C-alpha cells in the first residue's frame, strides 16, 4: 500500500508540474522552445500506466495516472494550438523569419 501511495504522489506531482506549464502557456498565449515529441513520449507512458497499474493492484497510482494523462492531453493540445496559431501569424505577414548567418568577409550566406 505504501509504495502505491508514494508512486501516486509522484504521478500527482507530475500532473501538478504539467498543469503549471499549462498555466504558463495560457498566460503568455504562445509557446517557444517546446518539443511536442517529448510530451508525446510522456503521454504514451501515461497510457501504459493505465494498463499497468491495475495489474499491480495499485489503484491510487491508477487514479493519479488518470489525472496525469488528462494534464498531458491539455498540455499537448495547447502546444499544438499555439504553435499552429504562431505559424499562421508569421505566414500572414509574408515574411520569412528564419535567420541566416552571413560570413563577415562576404555577402554570401553560410
Secondary structure, DSSP 8 states (H G I E B T S, - for coil): -HHHHHHHHHHHHHHHHHHHHHHHHHHHT---S--HHHHHHHHHHHHHHHHHHHHTT-HHHHHHHHHHHHHHHHHHHHHHHHHHHHHHHHHHTT-------B-TT-SSB-
